[in-house]
Amino acid sequence: MKQVYYYANNIYQFSYALPVYNKIGGVFVVRDRRRYLHFKRYFINLAKFNEKTFLNTPEVIIRSRSQLHNLKGVIFFLSNSIMPDDDYEDSVTIFHEHGTSDKRYGGKSHQKAKRKLSKYDHIFLSGPKNRKRLEEVNLFFTEKRLIKIGGLRFDAYLNNEYSKEEECKRLKIKDTARKNILYAPTWRFGNGTLKKYAVKFAREITQKHNLIIRPHYHDQKYSYYLKLQTILKGIKHVYFSNASNIIKQDTFNDFVIADLLISDMSSVIYEFLITQKPVIIIKNDFDNFHKMPKEMDIMQNADIYDEEIDILKLVDENLINPKFRKVYKNMVESSFYVEGSSVKRAVDFIRGLQ
């Protein structure tokens, strides 16, 4: 089998590579020393194939984007970072997006993103929504280049590999009789809802329920400040999950104990639908998004929160009457390939590459 390399712009994106690495091994590639140190911190003792590495992590190397084309083997991109003008003649390039949100590919630079997307030898599709997003920006690939894989992180959840009891212990939740509300906003694309609503939600929702605040990886720096605010205000039953720690505090670890999700434009929303639990969307003015049919668009299938609404009342209404449960089951089936064997399909494809 060809040597497999996993490349990502940021450490949290490797959560989509880990299930594949755990089956076939490979080398992780980071772009600078800071990310190298971050990798060593969070991947300690995770080597699966007797790698002789410092801190017993999987093998990891530093390569800038402009050096990636020199690698020989399979390059599995978890971010759209291929250099469209470079020649990757010694490698097979695969792209698998780190989440399936409604944000337009490349944002305002979507023409540049399209050019890069068209460069990959293969694209691993998480489902029909993934394909629809490509087509919505006029990117059409041959079936040979589009590989139906599914959600690589779904398998562990579908196969009941998580423990609700253990996740409650991880977050040190004191009152397990309360419902757990997960607030997981995206970063700048969500118009800054974290800084706007985190303390407000903590003050109001914790009157009855536990609140788990999970900032986006790029907003993790605000956690300490927000946590200090809740302490100074005497707010209890609020917990923080660290998006940087993708091994012990991955989004799916939080999904297991969450009874309801509050978010904005994050791809977390669509992955959370696998649970068929209630979702509340925070109204925001982000407008650079893909236009999706109703069965793939959470904005048309959830209650929308704005400042005029009582968030605790809205949460309670959704907990008592999860009116979209059947809709979410249909949305999952319309958006993803859901069979519990996505990792096997990815591994079989990579192993078959000559």
Buried (B, 14 or more C-beta within 10 A) or exposed (E): BBEBBBBBBBBBBBBBBBBBBBBBBBBBBBBEEEBBEBBBEBBBEBBEEEBEBEEEBBBBEEBEBEBBBEBEBBBBBBBBBBBEEBEBEEBBBBBBBBBBBBBBBBBEEBEBBBBBBBBBBBBBBBBBBBBBBBEBBEBEBEEEEBBBBBBBBBBBBBEEEBEEEEBBEBBEBEEEEBBBBBBBBBBEBBBBBBEBBBBEBBBBBBEBBBBBBBBBBEBBEBBEEBBEBBEEEEBEBBBBBBBBBBBEBBBBBBBBBBBBBBBBBBBBBBBBBBBBBBBBBBBBEBEEBBEBEEBBBBBEBBBEBEEEEEBBEBBBBBBEEBEBEEBBBEBBBBBBBBEBBBBBBBBEBBEEBE
